[in-house]
Amino acid sequence: MAAELSLKLTNRVPKKPIKKLAPSVELPRDATVEDAKKIVARASGFSDFNRIGLFNPADGKILKDRKALIRNEEGVIKAGELVVKDLGPQVAWRTVFVIEYFGPILFHAFIPLIRPYLYSIFPGQFKYISESATPITKVQWLLFALFHIHFLKREYETLFVHKFSANTMPARNIVRNSAFYWIMAGLLCALDIYAPGNLSARDELVPLDYFGLALFTFGEVCNWIVHQHLASLRKPGGTEKGIPNCIGSNLVTSPNYMFEVTAWVGVILISRSWAVVVFICTGIIYMRDWSRGKEKALRKEFGDRYKNKRYTMLPGLI
């Protein structure tokens, strides 16, 4: 097929240009953003086309939707130009999430394993005597199970349920993205929960614990249902959005976040742990921004077809 779109290529960062960037590119009329990235990458000597970032010269925004047709990008067509940037080494989003969620799984297995050596360093502070005298309690083992259930579920969903609109993210961001889960949900929560003498070091479950366990179970099951529904809204390999219509979606934009918080409130009630409180409160800040972004995107995409939500993740609060 003869090329029908001829576009000028310009380096977005003149001080760090793509040295082999061609002055222009010829694209088929039905070329998508992803097609254009592949062609530019091939012409510029890049083996991974995901390193190529294409930007609209009119507003400077990156062309996010990899399935969008170049001919429909008004700013690009009007200027007859694509602005290009090397985004650096990339890693698949699925890989990123697998690595993120592995941290808590690792720490909540490792800390109990080294418990005799870890807490004996400060026996007075942690009231540690020995593993026979101050063993891991039933409540602590319950929390061990709840953490692993949650993050193993997340790993399964990452591998077999979630569908990602973007292929990759910059590899340099993986440390920043993983630190939240590895340090907060993993290291800090594990150190506090499995410490002898802490509020979680109990053998008897009281009514508050059973209520917390019920909240955790309800939140995890509903979160699973929402994730399955959200995955069904997008075809394999697609980037299209859909209007959520599942449990909780009549209340908030992102019911998956609502039920995630519900589950973690259950863990807080059982553990009485300051570390879990810090972890989920920090997570709420992130989820608040994501849910507000989703509400904005749904309103823009579907207009009057979408029933606007006042709250995006927590009814009456956020």
C-alpha positions in Angstrom: 0.0 0.0 0.0 1.3 3.4 -0.9 2.0 5.8 1.9 -0.6 8.6 2.2 0.7 10.5 5.2 4.0 12.3 5.1 5.0 13.8 8.4 8.0 15.8 9.6 9.9 14.3 12.6 11.3 16.6 15.3 13.3 15.7 18.4 11.4 16.7 21.5 14.7 17.1 23.5 17.3 18.9 21.3 20.0 18.5 23.9 19.4 14.7 23.9 18.3 14.0 20.4 17.7 10.7 18.7 20.8 10.8 16.6 19.5 8.6 13.7 16.0 10.2 13.6 14.9 10.6 10.0 13.8 14.1 8.9 10.4 12.7 7.9 8.3 9.5 7.8 5.9 8.0 5.4 2.8 6.3 7.0 -0.1 4.4 5.6 -3.4 6.3 5.9 -4.7 3.8 8.4 -1.6 3.8 10.6 -2.1 3.8 14.3 0.1 5.4 16.9 1.7 2.0 17.5 2.3 1.5 13.8 4.0 4.9 13.6 6.2 4.1 16.6 7.3 0.8 14.9 8.1 2.6 11.7 10.0 5.4 13.4 11.8 2.9 15.6 12.9 0.8 12.7 14.1 3.9 10.8 16.0 5.2 13.9 17.7 1.9 14.7 15.7 1.0 17.9 15.0 -2.7 18.4 12.2 -1.9 20.9 9.6 0.4 19.4 8.1 1.0 22.9 11.1 3.3 23.6 9.7 5.7 21.0 7.4 8.4 22.4 5.2 10.4 19.9 3.9 13.8 20.9 1.3 16.2 19.5 3.1 19.3 18.3 0.0 21.4 19.1 -0.2 20.8 22.8 3.0 18.8 23.6 1.0 15.9 25.0 2.1 12.4 24.4 -0.1 10.2 22.1 -1.2 7.7 24.7 -3.7 5.6 22.9 -1.6 3.2 20.8 -4.6 2.1 18.8 -5.7 5.7 17.8 -5.3 6.5 14.1 -2.7 9.1 13.3 -5.0 10.7 10.8 -7.5 11.5 13.6 -4.9 13.5 15.6 -5.8 17.0 14.5 -2.7 18.7 15.9 -0.4 16.3 14.1 -2.2 16.5 10.8 -2.5 20.3 10.9 1.2 20.8 11.6 2.2 17.9 9.4 4.6 16.9 12.2 5.3 14.3 14.9 7.5 15.2 17.9 9.6 12.3 19.0 11.5 11.4 22.2 13.5 8.4 23.3 11.7 7.3 26.5 14.6 5.0 27.5 14.6 1.3 28.3 11.1 -0.1 28.8 9.6 -2.8 30.9 6.1 -4.4 30.4 3.4 -3.1 32.7 2.5 -6.7 33.6 6.0 -7.3 34.7 6.0 -4.1 36.8 2.9 -5.2 38.7 4.3 -8.7 39.3 7.4 -7.2 40.8 5.5 -4.7 42.9 3.3 -7.3 44.5 6.1 -9.8 45.1 7.6 -7.5 47.7 4.9 -8.0 50.4 4.8 -11.7 49.7 8.5 -11.9 50.2 8.7 -9.9 53.4 5.7 -11.5 55.0 7.4 -14.9 54.5 11.0 -13.7 55.4 10.3 -11.7 58.6 8.6 -14.6 60.4 11.5 -16.8 59.2 14.2 -14.6 60.8 12.0 -13.7 63.8 14.3 -15.4 66.4 17.3 -13.3 65.2 15.5 -10.1 64.4 13.6 -9.3 67.6 16.1 -10.8 70.0 18.4 -7.8 69.2 16.0 -5.6 71.2 14.4 -8.1 73.7 13.3 -5.4 76.1 11.5 -3.3 73.5 9.8 -6.2 71.9 9.3 -8.4 75.0 11.0 -11.2 73.1 12.2 -14.2 75.1 12.4 -17.1 72.7 10.3 -18.8 70.0 9.0 -21.3 72.5 8.1 -18.6 75.1 6.9 -15.9 72.7 5.9 -17.6 69.5 3.9 -16.2 66.6 0.3 -16.0 67.8 -2.9 -17.2 66.1 -3.8 -13.6 65.2 -0.4 -13.0 63.7 -0.7 -16.2 61.6 -4.2 -15.0 60.5 -2.6 -11.7 59.4 0.1 -13.7 57.6 -2.6 -15.5 55.7 -4.6 -12.4 54.9 -1.6 -10.5 53.5 -0.7 -13.5 51.3 -4.2 -14.0 50.1 -4.5 -10.4 49.1 -1.2 -10.2 47.2 -1.3 -13.6 45.6 -4.8 -12.6 44.4 -3.2 -9.5 42.9 -0.5 -11.5 41.2 -3.1 -13.8 39.7 -5.1 -10.9 38.4 -2.0 -9.3 36.9 -1.1 -12.5 35.0 -4.5 -13.7 34.0 -7.2 -11.0 34.4 -6.0 -7.4 33.9 -5.8 -5.9 30.4 -3.4 -3.0 30.0 -3.9 -0.1 27.6 -0.2 0.6 27.4 2.5 -1.9 26.6 5.3 -0.7 28.8 6.6 2.0 31.2 10.2 3.4 31.6 12.3 0.8 33.4 13.8 3.5 35.6 10.4 4.0 37.3 10.2 0.4 38.5 12.1 1.1 41.7 9.9 4.1 42.5 6.7 2.2 41.8 7.8 -0.9 43.7 9.1 1.0 46.8 5.5 1.7 48.1 4.6 -2.0 48.2 8.0 -3.4 49.2 8.7 -0.9 52.0 5.2 -0.1 53.3 3.1 -3.2 52.8 6.1 -5.5 53.0 8.9 -4.4 55.3 7.1 -2.0 57.7 3.9 -4.0 58.1 5.7 -7.3 58.5 8.1 -5.8 61.1 5.2 -4.4 63.2 2.7 -7.3 62.8 5.0 -10.2 63.7 6.7 -8.4 66.6 6.2 -10.1 70.0 4.3 -7.9 72.5 2.5 -5.8 69.8 -1.2 -5.4 69.5 -1.4 -8.3 67.0 0.4 -10.7 69.3 -2.9 -12.3 70.5 -4.2 -15.8 70.5 -7.9 -15.1 71.0 -10.1 -13.5 68.4 -12.7 -11.1 69.8 -15.8 -9.8 68.0 -13.9 -6.9 66.5 -11.5 -9.4 64.9 -14.4 -11.4 63.4 -15.9 -8.2 62.1 -12.6 -7.2 60.5 -12.3 -10.7 58.9 -15.8 -10.3 57.5 -14.9 -6.8 56.1 -11.7 -8.3 54.5 -13.6 -11.2 52.9 -16.4 -9.0 51.6 -13.9 -6.4 50.2 -11.7 -9.0 48.5 -14.6 -10.9 46.9 -16.2 -7.7 45.6 -12.9 -6.3 44.4 -12.4 -9.6 42.5 -15.9 -9.2 40.9 -15.1 -5.6 39.8 -11.8 -6.5 38.3 -13.4 -9.3 36.3 -16.0 -6.9 35.1 -13.5 -4.2 34.2 -11.5 -6.7 32.2 -14.6 -7.7 30.2 -15.0 -4.1 29.0 -11.8 -4.3 26.9 -11.1 -6.7 24.1 -7.8 -8.6 24.2 -5.1 -6.2 23.0 -7.5 -3.3 22.9 -7.4 0.1 24.5 -11.0 1.1 24.4 -12.8 2.2 27.5 -16.2 1.0 28.7 -18.7 2.3 31.2 -18.5 0.2 34.4 -21.8 -1.4 35.4 -21.1 -3.7 38.3 -21.4 -4.0 42.0 -20.6 -0.6 43.6 -20.5 1.3 40.3 -23.7 3.1 41.1 -22.0 4.7 44.1 -18.5 5.6 42.9 -16.4 5.8 39.8 -13.9 3.2 40.9 -15.6 0.5 43.1 -12.5 -1.6 42.9 -10.7 1.0 45.0 -13.7 1.3 47.4 -13.6 -2.5 48.0 -9.8 -2.5 48.3 -10.1 0.0 51.1 -12.9 -2.0 52.7 -10.6 -5.1 52.8 -7.7 -3.2 54.3 -10.0 -1.6 57.0 -10.7 -5.2 58.0 -6.9 -5.9 58.3 -6.5 -2.7 60.4 -9.2 -3.9 62.8 -7.5 -7.2 63.3 -3.9 -6.0 63.4 -4.3 -2.7 65.3 -1.1 -1.9 63.4 0.1 1.7 62.8 2.1 0.4 59.8 -1.1 -0.9 58.1 -2.8 2.4 58.7 0.1 4.3 57.2 0.2 1.9 54.2 -3.5 2.2 53.3 -3.7 6.0 54.0 -0.8 6.5 51.6 -2.5 4.2 49.1 -5.8 6.2 49.4 -3.9 9.3 48.2 -2.7 7.5 45.1 -6.1 5.9 44.5 -7.9 9.2 44.9 -5.9 10.7 42.1 -6.4 7.7 39.8 -10.1 7.5 40.5 -10.6 11.3 39.8 -8.6 10.8 36.5 -10.9 8.0 35.6 -14.0 10.0 36.2 -12.6 12.8 34.1 -11.8 10.4 31.3 -15.2 8.7 31.4 -17.0 12.1 31.2 -14.9 13.1 28.2 -15.2 9.8 26.4 -18.9 9.1 26.8 -20.5 12.5 27.5 -24.2 12.3 28.3 -24.1 8.5 28.0 -22.2 8.4 31.3 -23.9 9.2 34.6 -21.5 11.5 36.4 -20.4 10.4 39.8 -20.0 12.9 42.7 -17.7 10.5 44.6 -14.9 8.6 42.8 -13.9 6.0 45.4 -15.3 6.5 48.9 -19.0 7.5 49.2 -19.4 10.7 51.1 -15.6 11.3 51.4 -13.7 11.1 48.1 
